[in-house]
Amino acid sequence: MTSLQHWLSSLEKLHPTEIELGLKRVAEVARALDVEKPAPMVITVAGTNGKGSCVATMEALLCAGGHSVGAYSSPHLLRFNERVRIDGVEVEDADLVRAFEAVEAARGQTSLTYFEFTTLAALWLFREAGIEYALLEVGLGGRLDAVNLVDADLAIITSVAIDHEAWLGSDRK
């Protein structure tokens, strides 16, 4: 079995650019994986600051209430596994490797960025685990971010500042 570190290194080189905003490519692979609705209730959190805190708070409250919860956030601080949690526990390396293998098999010739690939892996893990709630932190791309391929039941928007101007433009619109 290929190690998680090997996968992560490979994913960094998979796509010709680090970021490519848009949902067409990633949505095609999501359909092939059947992860467009990874849980009965999907909550996305977008914005500039506070997304991670919002996801962590909802995760803690839902878990305390006895619900099964998947949380996907980025970036990680110490290790990649921090990005994908099920019921408050980081997913193990072996499970991430299985998810990456599933995404690789489904993508065919479709080129995916690191973030797109890892988002699909998280969604696959959530669907496989049969969670009730998927909490998904939207990345840099706003409405064109890979997380937004999922039609959320609830969307939360934290404060929005002007950042990542090279990708998103110089105004909030």
BAVO-972184 format. One record per residue: residue number from 1; residue in three letters; x, y, z of N, C-alpha, C, O in turn. Coordinates in steps of 0.2 Angstrom, whole numbers. Layout:
BEGIN
[NUM, "ALA", [X, Y, Z], [X, Y, Z], [X, Y, Z], [X, Y, Z]]
...
***
This chain:
BEGIN
[1, "MET", [4, -6, 0], [0, 0, 0], [4, 6, 0], [10, 7, 4]]
[2, "THR", [3, 11, -4], [6, 17, -4], [5, 21, 2], [-1, 21, 5]]
[3, "SER", [10, 25, 5], [9, 29, 11], [5, 35, 10], [5, 38, 4]]
[4, "LEU", [2, 38, 15], [-1, 44, 15], [4, 50, 12], [2, 54, 8]]
[5, "GLN", [10, 50, 15], [15, 55, 13], [16, 54, 5], [17, 59, 2]]
[6, "HIS", [17, 48, 3], [18, 47, -4], [12, 50, -8], [13, 54, -13]]
[7, "TRP", [6, 49, -6], [0, 52, -10], [0, 59, -10], [-1, 62, -15]]
[8, "LEU", [2, 62, -4], [1, 69, -3], [7, 73, -8], [5, 78, -11]]
[9, "SER", [13, 70, -8], [18, 72, -12], [16, 72, -20], [17, 76, -24]]
[10, "SER", [13, 66, -21], [10, 65, -28], [5, 70, -30], [5, 73, -36]]
[11, "LEU", [0, 71, -26], [-5, 76, -27], [-3, 83, -28], [-6, 87, -32]]
[12, "GLU", [3, 85, -25], [6, 92, -26], [8, 93, -33], [8, 98, -36]]
[13, "LYS", [9, 87, -37], [12, 88, -44], [7, 85, -49], [8, 86, -55]]
[14, "LEU", [1, 84, -47], [-4, 81, -51], [-7, 86, -56], [-8, 84, -62]]
[15, "HIS", [-8, 92, -54], [-11, 97, -59], [-6, 102, -61], [-2, 104, -57]]
[16, "PRO", [-7, 105, -67], [-2, 110, -69], [-2, 116, -65], [3, 120, -65]]
[17, "THR", [-7, 118, -61], [-7, 124, -57], [-10, 122, -50], [-13, 117, -49]]
[18, "GLU", [-7, 126, -45], [-9, 125, -38], [-17, 126, -37], [-20, 122, -34]]
[19, "ILE", [-20, 131, -41], [-27, 133, -40], [-30, 134, -47], [-27, 137, -51]]
[20, "GLU", [-35, 131, -48], [-39, 132, -54], [-47, 132, -52], [-50, 127, -51]]
[21, "LEU", [-49, 138, -51], [-56, 139, -49], [-61, 137, -54], [-60, 137, -60]]
[22, "GLY", [-66, 134, -52], [-72, 131, -56], [-74, 124, -53], [-70, 121, -50]]
[23, "LEU", [-80, 122, -55], [-83, 116, -53], [-84, 111, -58], [-86, 105, -56]]
[24, "LYS", [-83, 112, -64], [-84, 107, -69], [-80, 101, -68], [-83, 95, -68]]
[25, "ARG", [-74, 101, -68], [-70, 95, -67], [-71, 91, -61], [-72, 85, -61]]
[26, "VAL", [-71, 95, -55], [-72, 91, -49], [-79, 88, -48], [-80, 83, -45]]
[27, "ALA", [-84, 92, -51], [-91, 89, -51], [-92, 83, -55], [-95, 78, -53]]
[28, "GLU", [-88, 82, -61], [-88, 76, -65], [-86, 70, -61], [-89, 65, -61]]
[29, "VAL", [-80, 71, -57], [-77, 66, -53], [-82, 64, -47], [-83, 59, -45]]
[30, "ALA", [-85, 69, -44], [-89, 69, -39], [-95, 64, -41], [-97, 60, -37]]
[31, "ARG", [-98, 65, -47], [-103, 61, -49], [-101, 54, -50], [-105, 49, -48]]
[32, "ALA", [-95, 53, -53], [-93, 46, -53], [-92, 43, -47], [-93, 37, -46]]
[33, "LEU", [-90, 46, -41], [-89, 44, -35], [-95, 43, -31], [-96, 40, -26]]
[34, "ASP", [-101, 46, -33], [-107, 47, -30], [-106, 50, -23], [-109, 48, -18]]
[35, "VAL", [-103, 56, -23], [-102, 60, -17], [-105, 67, -17], [-103, 71, -13]]
[36, "GLU", [-110, 68, -21], [-113, 74, -22], [-117, 76, -16], [-118, 82, -15]]
[37, "LYS", [-119, 71, -12], [-123, 72, -6], [-120, 67, -1], [-123, 62, 0]]
[38, "PRO", [-115, 69, 2], [-111, 64, 7], [-114, 63, 13], [-112, 58, 17]]
[39, "ALA", [-120, 67, 15], [-123, 66, 21], [-130, 68, 20], [-132, 73, 16]]
[40, "PRO", [-135, 66, 25], [-142, 69, 24], [-142, 77, 25], [-146, 80, 22]]
[41, "MET", [-138, 79, 30], [-138, 86, 31], [-130, 89, 30], [-126, 87, 33]]
[42, "VAL", [-130, 93, 25], [-123, 96, 23], [-124, 104, 25], [-128, 107, 23]]
[43, "ILE", [-118, 106, 29], [-118, 113, 31], [-111, 115, 28], [-106, 112, 30]]
[44, "THR", [-111, 120, 24], [-105, 123, 22], [-104, 130, 26], [-108, 133, 28]]
[45, "VAL", [-97, 131, 27], [-95, 138, 30], [-90, 141, 26], [-85, 139, 24]]
[46, "ALA", [-92, 147, 24], [-88, 151, 19], [-86, 158, 23], [-89, 160, 28]]
[47, "GLY", [-81, 161, 20], [-79, 168, 23], [-72, 168, 24], [-68, 164, 22]]
[48, "THR", [-69, 174, 26], [-62, 175, 27], [-59, 173, 34], [-54, 169, 34]]
[49, "ASN", [-63, 174, 39], [-60, 173, 46], [-66, 169, 50], [-72, 171, 49]]
[50, "GLY", [-64, 164, 54], [-69, 161, 58], [-72, 155, 56], [-76, 152, 59]]
[51, "LYS", [-70, 153, 50], [-73, 147, 47], [-71, 141, 51], [-76, 137, 53]]
[52, "GLY", [-65, 140, 53], [-63, 134, 56], [-66, 134, 63], [-68, 128, 66]]
[53, "SER", [-66, 140, 67], [-70, 140, 73], [-77, 138, 73], [-80, 135, 77]]
[54, "CYS", [-80, 140, 68], [-87, 139, 67], [-88, 131, 66], [-93, 128, 69]]
[55, "VAL", [-84, 128, 61], [-85, 121, 60], [-83, 117, 66], [-87, 113, 68]]
[56, "ALA", [-78, 119, 70], [-76, 116, 76], [-82, 116, 81], [-83, 111, 85]]
[57, "THR", [-85, 122, 82], [-90, 123, 87], [-96, 118, 85], [-99, 115, 89]]
[58, "MET", [-98, 119, 79], [-104, 115, 77], [-102, 107, 77], [-107, 103, 80]]
[59, "GLU", [-96, 105, 76], [-94, 98, 77], [-95, 96, 84], [-98, 91, 85]]
[60, "ALA", [-92, 100, 88], [-93, 98, 96], [-100, 98, 98], [-102, 93, 102]]
[61, "LEU", [-104, 103, 96], [-111, 103, 98], [-115, 97, 95], [-119, 93, 99]]
[62, "LEU", [-114, 95, 89], [-118, 90, 86], [-115, 83, 89], [-119, 79, 90]]
[63, "CYS", [-109, 82, 90], [-106, 76, 93], [-109, 75, 100], [-110, 70, 102]]
[64, "ALA", [-109, 81, 104], [-111, 81, 111], [-119, 79, 111], [-121, 76, 116]]
[65, "GLY", [-122, 80, 105], [-129, 79, 105], [-130, 72, 102], [-136, 69, 101]]
[66, "GLY", [-125, 68, 101], [-126, 61, 99], [-126, 60, 92], [-128, 54, 90]]
[67, "HIS", [-125, 65, 88], [-125, 64, 81], [-118, 62, 78], [-113, 63, 80]]
[68, "SER", [-119, 59, 72], [-113, 57, 68], [-111, 62, 63], [-115, 65, 59]]
[69, "VAL", [-105, 65, 64], [-103, 71, 61], [-96, 70, 57], [-91, 67, 60]]
[70, "GLY", [-96, 72, 51], [-90, 73, 47], [-88, 80, 46], [-92, 84, 45]]
[71, "ALA", [-81, 82, 48], [-79, 89, 47], [-73, 89, 42], [-69, 85, 43]]
[72, "TYR", [-74, 94, 38], [-68, 95, 33], [-66, 102, 33], [-70, 106, 32]]
[73, "SER", [-60, 103, 34], [-57, 110, 35], [-50, 110, 32], [-47, 105, 31]]
[74, "SER", [-48, 116, 31], [-41, 117, 28], [-39, 124, 30], [-43, 129, 31]]
[75, "PRO", [-32, 125, 30], [-27, 120, 30], [-26, 117, 36], [-29, 118, 41]]
[76, "HIS", [-21, 112, 36], [-20, 109, 43], [-14, 112, 46], [-10, 116, 43]]
[77, "LEU", [-13, 111, 52], [-8, 115, 56], [-2, 110, 57], [4, 112, 55]]
[78, "LEU", [-3, 104, 59], [3, 99, 60], [3, 93, 55], [9, 92, 53]]
[79, "ARG", [-3, 90, 54], [-3, 85, 49], [-9, 85, 45], [-14, 87, 48]]
[80, "PHE", [-9, 82, 39], [-14, 82, 35], [-21, 79, 38], [-26, 82, 36]]
[81, "ASN", [-20, 74, 42], [-26, 71, 45], [-31, 76, 48], [-37, 74, 49]]
[82, "GLU", [-28, 81, 51], [-32, 86, 54], [-38, 89, 50], [-43, 91, 53]]
[83, "ARG", [-37, 89, 43], [-42, 91, 39], [-49, 87, 39], [-54, 90, 37]]
[84, "VAL", [-48, 81, 40], [-54, 76, 39], [-55, 73, 46], [-51, 69, 48]]
[85, "ARG", [-61, 74, 49], [-63, 71, 55], [-70, 68, 55], [-74, 70, 51]]
[86, "ILE", [-70, 62, 58], [-77, 59, 59], [-78, 58, 66], [-74, 55, 70]]
[87, "ASP", [-84, 61, 68], [-86, 61, 75], [-80, 63, 80], [-79, 61, 85]]
[88, "GLY", [-77, 69, 77], [-72, 72, 81], [-65, 69, 81], [-61, 72, 85]]
[89, "VAL", [-64, 64, 78], [-58, 60, 77], [-55, 61, 70], [-58, 60, 65]]
[90, "GLU", [-48, 63, 70], [-45, 63, 64], [-45, 56, 60], [-44, 51, 64]]
[91, "VAL", [-46, 56, 54], [-46, 50, 50], [-39, 47, 50], [-34, 51, 49]]
[92, "GLU", [-38, 41, 50], [-32, 37, 50], [-29, 38, 43], [-32, 38, 38]]
[93, "ASP", [-22, 37, 43], [-18, 37, 36], [-21, 32, 32], [-23, 33, 26]]
[94, "ALA", [-22, 26, 34], [-25, 20, 30], [-32, 22, 26], [-33, 20, 21]]
[95, "ASP", [-36, 25, 30], [-42, 27, 27], [-42, 33, 22], [-45, 33, 17]]
[96, "LEU", [-37, 37, 23], [-36, 43, 18], [-33, 39, 12], [-35, 41, 6]]
[97, "VAL", [-29, 35, 13], [-26, 31, 7], [-31, 28, 3], [-31, 28, -3]]
[98, "ARG", [-36, 24, 6], [-41, 21, 3], [-45, 26, -1], [-48, 25, -7]]
[99, "ALA", [-47, 32, 2], [-51, 37, -1], [-47, 40, -7], [-50, 41, -12]]
[100, "PHE", [-40, 41, -7], [-37, 43, -12], [-37, 38, -18], [-37, 40, -24]]
[101, "GLU", [-36, 32, -16], [-37, 27, -21], [-43, 27, -25], [-44, 26, -31]]
[102, "ALA", [-49, 28, -21], [-55, 28, -24], [-56, 34, -29], [-59, 34, -34]]
[103, "VAL", [-53, 40, -27], [-54, 46, -31], [-49, 45, -37], [-51, 47, -43]]
[104, "GLU", [-43, 42, -36], [-39, 41, -42], [-43, 36, -47], [-42, 37, -53]]
[105, "ALA", [-46, 31, -45], [-49, 27, -49], [-55, 30, -53], [-57, 28, -59]]
[106, "ALA", [-59, 35, -50], [-64, 38, -53], [-63, 44, -57], [-67, 45, -62]]
[107, "ARG", [-57, 47, -56], [-55, 53, -60], [-54, 52, -67], [-54, 56, -72]]
[108, "GLY", [-51, 45, -69], [-49, 44, -76], [-44, 49, -78], [-39, 49, -75]]
[109, "GLN", [-45, 53, -84], [-41, 57, -87], [-42, 64, -84], [-38, 69, -86]]
[110, "THR", [-46, 65, -79], [-48, 72, -77], [-42, 74, -72], [-41, 71, -67]]
[111, "SER", [-40, 80, -73], [-34, 83, -69], [-38, 87, -63], [-42, 91, -64]]
[112, "LEU", [-35, 85, -57], [-38, 89, -51], [-32, 92, -48], [-27, 90, -47]]
[113, "THR", [-34, 98, -44], [-29, 101, -40], [-29, 97, -34], [-33, 93, -32]]
[114, "TYR", [-24, 98, -30], [-23, 95, -23], [-29, 96, -19], [-31, 91, -16]]
[115, "PHE", [-32, 102, -19], [-38, 104, -14], [-44, 100, -17], [-48, 97, -13]]
[116, "GLU", [-45, 100, -24], [-50, 96, -27], [-50, 89, -25], [-55, 86, -23]]
[117, "PHE", [-44, 86, -26], [-43, 79, -25], [-44, 77, -17], [-48, 72, -16]]
[118, "THR", [-42, 81, -13], [-43, 80, -6], [-50, 81, -3], [-52, 78, 1]]
[119, "THR", [-53, 86, -6], [-60, 87, -5], [-64, 81, -7], [-69, 79, -3]]
[120, "LEU", [-63, 78, -13], [-67, 72, -15], [-65, 67, -10], [-70, 63, -9]]
[121, "ALA", [-59, 66, -8], [-58, 60, -3], [-61, 61, 3], [-64, 56, 6]]
[122, "ALA", [-62, 67, 6], [-66, 68, 12], [-73, 67, 11], [-76, 63, 15]]
[123, "LEU", [-76, 69, 5], [-83, 68, 4], [-84, 60, 4], [-89, 58, 6]]
[124, "TRP", [-80, 56, 0], [-80, 49, 0], [-80, 46, 7], [-84, 41, 8]]
[125, "LEU", [-75, 48, 11], [-75, 45, 18], [-81, 47, 22], [-84, 42, 25]]
[126, "PHE", [-84, 52, 21], [-90, 54, 24], [-96, 50, 22], [-100, 47, 26]]
[127, "ARG", [-97, 49, 15], [-102, 45, 13], [-101, 37, 15], [-106, 34, 17]]
[128, "GLU", [-95, 35, 15], [-93, 28, 17], [-95, 27, 25], [-97, 22, 26]]
[129, "ALA", [-94, 32, 29], [-95, 32, 36], [-103, 32, 38], [-105, 30, 43]]
[130, "GLY", [-107, 35, 33], [-114, 35, 34], [-115, 40, 39], [-120, 40, 43]]
[131, "ILE", [-112, 46, 39], [-113, 51, 44], [-120, 55, 43], [-123, 54, 38]]
[132, "GLU", [-122, 58, 48], [-128, 62, 48], [-127, 69, 45], [-131, 72, 41]]
[133, "TYR", [-121, 72, 48], [-120, 79, 46], [-113, 79, 43], [-108, 77, 45]]
[134, "ALA", [-112, 83, 37], [-106, 85, 34], [-105, 92, 35], [-109, 96, 33]]
[135, "LEU", [-100, 94, 39], [-98, 101, 40], [-92, 102, 35], [-86, 100, 36]]
[136, "LEU", [-93, 107, 30], [-88, 108, 25], [-85, 115, 25], [-89, 120, 24]]
[137, "GLU", [-79, 116, 26], [-76, 123, 26], [-74, 124, 19], [-70, 121, 16]]
[138, "VAL", [-77, 130, 16], [-76, 132, 9], [-69, 135, 9], [-67, 139, 14]]
[139, "GLY", [-65, 133, 4], [-58, 136, 4], [-57, 142, 1], [-62, 146, 1]]
[140, "LEU", [-52, 144, -2], [-50, 150, -5], [-55, 153, -11], [-56, 159, -11]]
[141, "GLY", [-58, 148, -14], [-62, 150, -20], [-69, 152, -20], [-72, 154, -25]]
[142, "GLY", [-71, 153, -14], [-78, 156, -13], [-83, 151, -17], [-83, 145, -16]]
[143, "ARG", [-87, 154, -21], [-92, 150, -25], [-90, 146, -30], [-93, 141, -32]]
[144, "LEU", [-83, 147, -32], [-80, 142, -37], [-76, 137, -33], [-72, 134, -37]]
[145, "ASP", [-76, 136, -27], [-72, 132, -23], [-75, 125, -24], [-81, 124, -24]]
[146, "ALA", [-70, 120, -23], [-72, 113, -24], [-78, 111, -19], [-82, 107, -21]]
[147, "VAL", [-78, 113, -13], [-83, 112, -8], [-90, 113, -11], [-94, 110, -9]]
[148, "ASN", [-90, 119, -15], [-97, 121, -17], [-100, 116, -22], [-105, 118, -25]]
[149, "LEU", [-96, 111, -24], [-100, 106, -29], [-105, 103, -25], [-110, 100, -28]]
[150, "VAL", [-105, 103, -18], [-111, 100, -14], [-116, 105, -13], [-114, 111, -11]]
[151, "ASP", [-122, 103, -14], [-128, 108, -13], [-129, 108, -6], [-132, 103, -3]]
[152, "ALA", [-127, 113, -2], [-128, 113, 5], [-135, 114, 7], [-139, 117, 4]]
[153, "ASP", [-137, 111, 13], [-144, 112, 16], [-144, 118, 20], [-149, 122, 20]]
[154, "LEU", [-138, 120, 22], [-137, 126, 26], [-130, 129, 24], [-125, 125, 24]]
[155, "ALA", [-130, 136, 23], [-123, 139, 22], [-123, 144, 27], [-127, 149, 28]]
[156, "ILE", [-117, 144, 30], [-115, 150, 34], [-109, 154, 31], [-105, 151, 29]]
[157, "ILE", [-110, 160, 32], [-105, 165, 29], [-102, 169, 35], [-106, 173, 39]]
[158, "THR", [-96, 168, 37], [-93, 172, 42], [-91, 179, 39], [-93, 180, 33]]
[159, "SER", [-87, 183, 42], [-85, 189, 39], [-81, 188, 33], [-77, 183, 32]]
[160, "VAL", [-82, 193, 28], [-79, 193, 22], [-74, 199, 21], [-77, 204, 21]]
[161, "ALA", [-68, 198, 20], [-63, 203, 19], [-61, 202, 12], [-62, 197, 8]]
[162, "ILE", [-57, 207, 9], [-54, 207, 3], [-47, 204, 4], [-42, 207, 6]]
[163, "ASP", [-46, 197, 1], [-40, 194, 1], [-39, 190, -5], [-44, 189, -8]]
[164, "HIS", [-34, 187, -6], [-32, 182, -12], [-34, 186, -18], [-37, 183, -22]]
[165, "GLU", [-33, 192, -18], [-35, 196, -24], [-32, 194, -31], [-36, 195, -36]]
[166, "ALA", [-27, 191, -31], [-24, 188, -37], [-29, 183, -40], [-29, 182, -46]]
[167, "TRP", [-33, 179, -36], [-37, 174, -38], [-45, 176, -38], [-48, 175, -43]]
[168, "LEU", [-46, 181, -33], [-53, 182, -32], [-55, 189, -34], [-61, 191, -35]]
[169, "GLY", [-51, 193, -36], [-52, 200, -38], [-51, 205, -32], [-50, 203, -27]]
[170, "SER", [-52, 211, -34], [-51, 217, -29], [-57, 219, -25], [-57, 225, -22]]
[171, "ASP", [-63, 216, -26], [-69, 219, -22], [-73, 213, -20], [-72, 207, -22]]
[172, "ARG", [-78, 214, -15], [-81, 208, -13], [-86, 205, -18], [-87, 199, -17]]
[173, "LYS", [-88, 209, -22], [-93, 206, -27], [-89, 201, -32], [-92, 198, -36]]
***
